[in-house]
Amino acid sequence: KGKGRMAREDVWGEEKRLQDALLVVKNRCKLLSAVHDGTLPLFQLTEAELVAKLSDDGYDDRDDDKFSYLTSMPISAFTKEKLESMLEAVKDTEAQAKAARQAVALHLRNQIKARAMELEDKKQQFVTVINSLVQSQDELRKTAGTLQEELESKLLSLKECVSSREQQLLTQVERIEQTKKTQLAEKTEDLDLMDASLHSCLSNVQTALAHSDPYELLEAAAEVEGTVEQQLGLGRKGVGEVESSFELTLQANHQVAAIHSLSLFSSDIALPPAPHQPSSSSSSFS
């Protein structure tokens, strides 16, 4: 850019210099011609009258010397030869000024052309950047859509997995509850049998006491002792199994309740009623 500016200033400066030189030469030729044909009586005018005459006739005063470039010409310049030489100088200066104007025009055209090419390059770069941004935007939209679909698919899969696991746990709870009821029924039946057996033994003891037979009493007492030991052993085993089933049921219910507490997944399956610890029943022995 610096070199281009310097070249432009040089061309324009040369053209201006030639225009100024041409104006000076033309004015001098005009003055010499007026003196030669007698329209300007140079030697009959005072200096003030001469300045006024030059101004009236349209000579350029150039503002810096008030026609001194005309009035200071030597007497030898007013010869016929000098006039002809000056007329040739006018033609030469006009040709140089014309060439300078053409050079200025060519320089301007070249600058405009170079500037237009530069703007076209920048336009192409701008279009390339815009197209790249549009393409990137489209790719981002596609990527966002794909990610959203994958996320929705994974969330749906996770919900189905949790729902399936919840159903499995609920099925296990139902099975445990059913097993607990079956075990309780069996233990109740065992307790009823135990109660009946003890009543039978006590009845035998009362019969032996009524008969006052020591051998019969000893036999009845031994039967009572054996029955009690047998039933106590069965009772301890049964109570342990019942407690284990209760503990397993409570653990399963706790897991199901934890799943239902999640805010993202609401289950439409109703939980079975919470298990209740059976109250200890005592058999009355009469």
WOKAKA-V317325 format. One record per residue. N is the residue number from 1. SS is DSSP state (2 for helix, 1 for strand, 0 for the rest). OMEGA is omega as a letter, one per 30 degrees, with the letter a starting at -180 (* if undefined). D_FIRST is the distance of its C-alpha to the first C-alpha in Angstrom with 2 decimals. Layout:
n->[N/N]
ss->[SS/SS]
omega->[OMEGA/OMEGA]
d_first->[D_FIRST/D_FIRST]
This chain:
n->[1/2/3/4/5/6/7/8/9/10/11/12/13/14/15/16/17/18/19/20/21/22/23/24/25/26/27/28/29/30/31/32/33/34/35/36/37/38/39/40/41/42/43/44/45/46/47/48/49/50/51/52/53/54/55/56/57/58/59/60/61/62/63/64/65/66/67/68/69/70/71/72/73/74/75/76/77/78/79/80/81/82/83/84/85/86/87/88/89/90/91/92/93/94/95/96/97/98/99/100/101/102/103/104/105/106/107/108/109/110/111/112/113/114/115/116/117/118/119/120/121/122/123/124/125/126/127/128/129/130/131/132/133/134/135/136/137/138/139/140/141/142/143/144/145/146/147/148/149/150/151/152/153/154/155/156/157/158/159/160/161/162/163/164/165/166/167/168/169/170/171/172/173/174/175/176/177/178/179/180/181/182/183/184/185/186/187/188/189/190/191/192/193/194/195/196/197/198/199/200/201/202/203/204/205/206/207/208/209/210/211/212/213/214/215/216/217/218/219/220/221/222/223/224/225/226/227/228/229/230/231/232/233/234/235/236/237/238/239/240/241/242/243/244/245/246/247/248/249/250/251/252/253/254/255/256/257/258/259/260/261/262/263/264/265/266/267/268/269/270/271/272/273/274/275/276/277/278/279/280/281/282/283/284/285/286]
ss->[0/2/2/2/2/2/2/2/2/2/2/2/2/2/2/2/2/2/2/2/2/2/2/2/2/2/2/2/2/2/2/2/2/2/2/2/2/0/0/0/0/2/2/2/0/0/2/2/2/2/2/2/2/2/2/2/0/0/0/0/0/0/0/0/0/0/0/2/2/2/2/0/0/0/2/2/2/2/0/2/2/2/2/2/2/2/2/2/2/2/2/2/2/2/2/2/2/2/2/2/2/2/2/2/2/2/2/2/2/2/2/2/2/2/2/2/2/2/2/2/2/2/2/2/2/2/2/2/2/2/2/2/2/2/2/2/2/2/2/2/2/2/2/2/2/2/2/2/2/2/2/2/2/2/2/2/2/2/2/2/2/2/2/2/2/2/2/2/2/2/2/2/2/2/2/2/2/2/2/2/2/2/2/2/2/2/2/2/2/2/2/2/2/2/2/2/2/2/2/2/2/2/2/2/2/2/2/2/2/2/2/0/0/2/2/2/2/2/2/2/2/2/2/2/2/2/2/2/2/2/2/2/2/2/2/2/2/2/2/2/2/2/2/2/2/2/2/2/2/2/2/2/2/2/2/2/2/2/2/2/0/0/0/0/0/0/0/0/0/0/0/0/0/0/0/0/0/0/0/0/0/0/0/0/0/0]
omega->[l/l/l/l/l/l/l/l/l/a/a/l/l/l/l/l/l/l/l/l/l/l/l/a/l/l/l/l/l/l/a/l/l/l/a/a/l/l/l/l/a/a/l/a/l/a/l/l/l/l/l/l/l/l/l/a/l/l/l/a/l/l/a/a/l/l/l/l/l/a/a/l/l/a/a/a/a/l/a/a/l/l/l/l/a/l/l/l/l/l/l/a/l/l/l/l/l/l/l/l/l/l/l/l/l/l/l/l/l/l/l/l/l/l/l/l/l/l/l/l/l/l/l/l/l/l/l/l/l/l/l/l/l/l/l/l/l/l/l/l/l/l/l/l/l/l/l/l/l/a/l/l/a/l/l/l/l/l/l/l/l/l/l/l/l/l/l/l/l/l/l/l/l/l/l/l/l/l/l/l/l/l/l/l/l/a/l/l/l/a/l/l/l/a/l/l/l/l/l/l/l/l/l/l/l/l/l/l/a/l/a/a/a/a/l/l/l/l/l/l/l/l/l/a/a/l/l/l/a/a/l/l/l/a/l/l/a/l/l/l/l/l/l/l/l/a/l/l/a/l/a/l/l/l/l/l/l/l/a/a/l/a/a/a/l/a/l/a/a/l/l/a/a/a/l/l/a/l/a/l/l/l/l/l/l/*]
d_first->[0.00/3.81/5.50/5.06/6.14/8.67/9.90/10.49/12.29/14.25/15.46/16.44/18.03/20.05/21.23/22.36/24.11/25.94/27.02/28.45/30.20/31.62/32.99/34.70/36.23/37.49/39.09/40.78/42.07/43.33/45.15/46.67/47.83/49.44/51.22/52.44/53.83/55.37/53.63/52.36/55.23/53.01/55.83/58.01/55.57/54.98/51.46/51.39/52.71/50.13/47.16/48.70/49.25/45.66/44.41/46.87/45.92/42.23/40.75/37.42/38.22/34.59/35.55/35.21/38.23/40.50/40.93/41.26/39.07/41.97/44.98/44.07/44.17/46.91/50.11/49.30/46.42/49.04/50.59/50.56/48.61/45.82/45.66/45.36/42.74/40.75/41.07/39.61/36.77/36.12/35.93/33.59/31.30/31.38/30.44/27.52/26.41/26.82/24.76/22.03/22.24/22.10/19.03/17.34/18.69/17.63/14.04/14.20/16.03/13.62/10.74/13.41/14.59/11.41/11.04/14.78/14.73/12.32/14.73/17.63/16.72/16.50/19.72/21.38/20.53/21.92/24.97/25.54/25.54/27.88/30.17/30.32/31.26/33.88/35.30/35.50/37.22/39.73/40.44/41.01/43.39/45.28/45.52/46.75/49.32/50.54/50.88/52.77/55.14/55.78/56.44/58.84/60.57/61.04/62.33/64.77/65.92/66.41/68.40/70.58/71.15/72.18/74.36/76.05/76.66/78.05/80.43/81.56/82.30/84.18/86.23/87.04/88.09/90.40/91.91/92.43/93.99/96.30/97.20/97.92/100.21/102.00/102.45/103.69/106.16/107.36/107.74/109.54/111.89/112.37/113.12/115.63/117.28/117.29/118.90/121.49/122.29/122.72/124.92/127.00/127.39/128.34/130.81/132.41/132.63/134.33/136.75/137.59/138.17/140.39/142.41/142.65/142.13/140.39/139.48/137.99/136.16/134.71/133.64/131.99/130.27/128.93/127.63/125.91/124.32/123.04/121.71/119.95/118.32/117.24/115.87/114.08/112.29/111.24/110.18/107.89/106.18/105.75/104.32/101.69/100.58/100.34/98.23/95.84/95.40/94.74/92.03/90.29/90.38/88.86/86.00/85.20/85.30/82.89/80.32/80.61/80.25/77.06/75.56/76.55/74.89/71.39/69.64/67.66/70.77/73.82/76.88/79.19/81.99/84.62/85.59/89.22/91.19/90.90/93.79/96.53/98.41/102.02/104.53/107.02/110.31/113.54/116.58/119.79/122.61/126.05]
